[in-house]
Amino acid sequence: MTVLDLETAQKVLDSQPFSRLVGARITAFGGGAATLEIDGREELRQQNGFLHGGVLAYAADNALTFAAGTTLGPAVLTGGFSIQYLRPATGTGLVARADVVHTGRRQAVARCELFTVGEDGTKTLCAVAQGTVLNAMSS
């Protein structure tokens, strides 16, 4: 199995045009976990000024998949995930932290917590997600 490091994981993320569009970056990667961060730009907000739910879903999807990639290898695909929005995503940025709960030969299950970042750096939980990631090589 090919092992990825943080630098390689960021290159993989950068190869996704949509990830470049939202300005996503991986700030932690390895050992069954990954953290993805996005600055809270105006273009990513909805009509009430909150970060759009689609941005949160994108962040959860990628954080879950990258976390699972640390245990399954680099050839992974999202099998499915669910997200629960707990409060509006306000603040200057978003942090999505995912951890693998279980890894098998063909799939992994991971959980993700999403936090908004306040002006003072305070993180507030705004959503949680859980998903299944598939090893694309065993399909």
N, C-alpha and C positions, 0 to 999 in steps of 0.2 A: 504494500500500500504506500502510495506517495504521501509524504507528510508535508503539510503546509505550515508556513510560519506567518507572522503578522504582516510582513512586507508582501509576501506572495498573496495572502488573502486580500490585501488592499488592492493589488493589481487585478485580481479576479473581479472585485467589486467595481473597480474603475472601468473594466471591460463592458459593463452593463450601461448602455446609454441612459436608461432611466435613473440609475444610481448617480451618474454624473449630473443629470438634470437637477436632482434634489440636493446634490452636494453631500451625499452620504460618505461617511468614513468609518473604518473599523478601528477602534481604539484598544481593543483587547481581543485576543484570539488564542485558543489552545486549551487542552485539558478538559474538553467537554463543555466549553463556554465560549461565548463571543459577545462583544459589546459594539453596537453600532450607534453613531451619533449624527444628528442633523441640526444645523442651525435653523432657528425659527424665522426664516425670511418671510416677508410680506406675501410673496407669490405662493407660499405653501399654506396660507390661511383661508378659512371660509368666510362667509359674509358677516359673521359675528366677531371676527378677529381671532378665533381659536385656530390652532393647527388643524388642518383638515383630517377627518377620520381616515381617509385613504392614505395619507402620509404615515399615520400611526400603523395602519395595516401593512403598508410596504415595509416599514422598519421592523415590525414583528416578524413578518415572513422572512426577511433576509437574516435577521439575527438568529432565528430558529434554525434556518438552513445552514448558516455558517457554523453555529455551535455543533450541529449534528455532523458537519463535515470534518470536525476535529476527531470524531470517533469512527465515522464510516469511510472517510477518504474524500478526495476532492470531487468525485463524480456523483453528485447528489441532486435530487429534485424534491420540491415540496409535494407531499402527498395530500396534504390538507391541513388547515388550521382554523381555530376559532379565536375570536377576540371579544373581550368584554371591555367596554368603555366605562370607566368609573367616574370620571369628572372631565370637564372641558380642559383641553391641552392649551394652557396659557404659558407665557414665559418666553425666554430667549432661545430655547433649544429643546431638543428631545434626545433622550438616552434610552436605548433598548438593550436590556441585558438578558441574554438567554443562556440556559443551562440544560444539558442533556439529562433526562430522568432515567432513560433506559436505552441501551443499544443492543440490537440483535445483529444477525448476519445481513439481513436485507433492509432493515429500517431502524430508525431511532425516534424516540419521543422526546420532545423538548418543551420547556416552559419559558416564557418571556415576561418580564416586567418592564413597562414603559413609564418613564419619568419625564415630566417637564422640568426645565431648569429655570429658576427664577433669576431676577436681576442680581441677587446677592449670592447666587450659586446654589441655593437650596433646591433639592430635588423633591418633587411631589409625585407620588404614584398616580397615574391617570388612566392606565389600562393594563390588562393582563391577557396573555395569549398562550395557547398550547397547540402543538402541531405534531404531525408525523412527517418525517423526512425519509425518502427512499434512496437506497443505493442504486444509482442508475446502471451500474455495471452488472447487477444481478437480475435485471429485468429480462 
